Amino acid sequence: MWNADLQSEWNSLTRSGPDPGFSRRDFVRTALGVGFAAAAGPVVAQTAIETSSEGLLVGDVQVDSAGQKIPVYRAQPKGKSDLPVVLVVSEIFGVHAYIADVARRFAQQGYLALAPDLFVRQGDPMAYGSIAEVMSQIIAKVPDAQVMQDLDACRTWAQTNGGRAGHVGVTGFCWGGRIVWLYCAHAPVQAGVAWYGRLVGHTGPLTPRNPIDVAKDLKAPVLGLYGGKDPGITLESIAQMRNALAGGDAAARASDIVVYPEAGHGFHADYRPSYNAEAAKDGWARTLAWLHKHEVVALEAEFPPQDGTCAGLPGLLGASPGDG
């Protein structure tokens, strides 16, 4: 069901003016991680990052989730096992080229990265030419419980396919950022990183709780990365979340939220006009440091960092950029 929260996310994702309504002829879908969703808008080639798959095992795998086969984009170092695991949760546009590239960035750091198609039952975001269609035809029909189940299945699959149990993190962008908060209250993972995920809003049968409702129940600490100029996620809601975290248990109190004053929504999405290189690079370094701090880290750092960062380990980061 379309509601005010979906409208707010739609407003955040679109630039000023009407939804552009790109044609379905603007893309060709052959596999996960190929091409960009037409609804996401024109690709900004000058800033879009393309991470090499050299030395990696990449491609689609099928993961069983209660009898449903879930396509998952997998990226990991070739010939390696006992790897820390990162679940990568997409934006509303699904597992297109940007999300696959993020998975490869983690793999180049020594991780087993899994980016599941969490919309497989509802449809393919690549088949729609506008954000409004994706929101109403797919996102509004996805139950949180289904998403938790599918991520559980990916976590289980990882543990029997080269991943290391007890060393699992989850990260997500926009829609996926909200999911990170929920999943860290649902599953025994070790850490989460939520990129500009909605914190408060309406609830309903498919989305019964918001991140602020589960803050006190977190099983793993979450790093939240937000833009101070995000029209859909207010600084007031971020302050509310911080207060909720402060009143929670150990994992909640260990969580942190960083606000980039000059960044808007989607500031890590390097293929979109919303990209803010400075905030994205700092956020990526903080992500790697957060995973390392909470023991979701590769035993051997054989690969150079991606996304323009330095090593991204604890102690190498500067102070928080501020609260806007």
C-alpha positions, 0 to 999 in steps of 0.5 A: 500500500502506498503511504506517506513514507513511500512518498517521502522516499520517492521525494528523496530519490527523485530530483526536483520536478516530475518522475522522469518515466524512463522507457523500459527499452533503456536497459537489458536484464540478463543477470543480477548486477548487469546494467542500471535500473531505468527508474534510477535515472540517467547514469553519471558515467564520470563518477560511476565506480567500476571495481575489477573482478580480477582475483575474484569469484563473482556471479549469481548463485541460487539460495533456498529460502523456505522453498523459494529460490533466491538469486544472489550476486556473490563476490569473494576472493578466488580459492579462499574459504573461512571468509568473513561475510557481508550481506549487501541489501540493495536500494529499491532498484534491486541488484543492478550494477552499482550493488554488484560493484559494492559487493566486489569492493567488499570481495577485494577486501577479502570478504564473501559478499552476498547481494540477494534479490529480495524482490524476486517474489514481487517482481523485477525493479529493472522492468519498470521505468519510473520510481513511482512504479517501482515503489507501488508495484514492488516495494509496497508489497514486500513484507519485512518478515519475508526479507528477514527470512531471505537474509537468514537463508543467505547467512546460512548458505554462506556458512556452508559455502566458504563463509566464517560463522560468527563473523557476519555483517550486513550493510544496505542503502536507502530501502536497504538501510532501513532493513539493516536496522531491522535485521540487526534486531532480528539475527545474531550478526556481528555488525551492521552499517545502514546508509541513509535508511528511514528510521521512523514512519507509518507501520502496517501489516507488511511493515509492522515496525520501524528502526526506532521501534527495535533500537532497544532490541539490537543484537548487533551494533549499527553504524548509521550514515546519513546526509544532513540535506536528505529531504526524506530523513530529517535531523529530528528523526535522527535525534529521536533514533539517537535517544532511543539507542542511548536508552537501549541495551549494550548493542544499542549503546554501542551503535553510532550515527554519523551525519554528513552536513553537506550530503543529501540522500543517496550520497554513496550512489556513485552512478547518480547525481546525488553522489557526494564523493567526500562523504561516500569515501569517508563513509566507506572507510568508516564501514570497513573500520566498523566491521573490523572493530566488531570482528567482521574482518578478513584474516589476510588483507591481500587486496588494495582498498576500493572506493578511493579510501585508504586502509579504512581501519580503526585509528585512521579515521578523523573525527565525525563530520558533524551533525548538520 
